[in-house]
């Protein structure tokens, strides 16, 4: 895929009422004309909170908005027919579709079961108390609204390794379920935060149960039959054993009609951990570049005090560009969410230029940055906050520039703390561009393009600078940008 460009077509506070799937279908043609090549859709399965669920509180994987369960037939985003219509609209425009896969946990069980558990120290999951506590837990999922259609699999406490709440006695915390699969404690090949970060929330799925693994493989194949997707986004993989996802991805690729594009969320700012995970799954998935996003966050806060020559330091893009999906924001990092690390508005055009117009990585666009968003929610201070996320004015132009001008070999000019640049040389078929940005005052970069560009004329595609740049007889030009801004220079012909 040439210059793949991914759009995350949702955010945490997207309005309820079944509006998203119709919006996807309505915008499909425009997305294609703008330069979007793939769309990441939110979890399509029924969640515990039914028609209000963002999708990460997974209840029934096989209910894509088809059955009366959890208070509604449709999900927050629409019903199954609307989902399929949206995906078909994207595919008709040759846009790939990534479905969000949430396999770490289940929530909203239909029945309680008598279970035995061990209490676990919340901040050190390796500390498991020896005392076995008899209790009740919501761990039995029968999906009565679906009545066995598509799958008759019943989930019970043998399918889970832990829960965060028990009854009789009533307690909340972290509890390891005692069953045939948990005698050795938690799973291996998970993140080592809290000693072992296998447990995250809800009824924690245990992938050591072979029946569970086979059911989840079957579900993946079933989903591809129901929805003509071309890839997956894998949720919360730091909590899921890497050996399972290596197995699951293999099973998916074997039955897929084409190679599937797969990106996983391993949310860590430690690049070594990201590389370790890539090694554990034999490179079968890409990862979101959280360390690069953290650099963008700091750069946006520090302004001219941030050294732009180090903007890629410690990033996955720098260490392993073939497995990096780069982002400026997502649903977890947006304001008032659990992983909030916003990039200040002034820096977003610079950050998007750095992921959209360079050779390395696959860039992902966040819905509010392209379409805007407004919402209210309570913050950590207990107060209600109004959040308004404006459209990034240059973003549509930058996406189009990726498809039209960001081609050919790349030459970096990362030689000034406050003004950096890079050149895409173009190819025989596609033109290149010169990108200049500053986090301080207005800046100029002298760039030698070679004799072939003698006396060439250039204009700023973003419109931030009106005046043209004219190269001299040796093909050297003084390429400018405004303070705290980015300019994308393209050659004028005729």
Secondary structure, DSSP 4 states (H G I P E B T S, - for coil): -TT-EEEE---TT--SSS-HHHHHHHHHHHHHHHT--EEEPPP-SEETTGGG--S-SEEETT-SS-S-BTTBSSBTTB-HHHHHHHHHHHHHTT-EEEEEE--SEE-S-SEEEEEEEEEE-TT-TT-B-S--EEEEEEEEB--TTTTTSS----B-GGGEEEEEEEBTTTEEEEEEE-STT-TT-SPSSS--TTS-----SSEEE-TTSHHHHHHHHHHHHHHHHHS---EEEE--GGGS-HHHHHHHHHHHHHH-SSPPEEEE----S-HHHHHHHHHHTTT-SEEE-HHHHHHHHHHHHHGGGS-GGGTTTT-HHHH-GGGEEEES--TTTSTTSTT--PPPHHHHHHHHHHHHSSSSSEEEEEHHHHH-EEEEEE-TTS-EEEEEE---TTHHHHHHHHHHT--S-EEEE---SSEEEEEE---SSS--EEEEEESSS-EEEEEE--GGGTT-EEEETTSS--S-EE--TTSEEEEEE-TTEEEEEEEE--
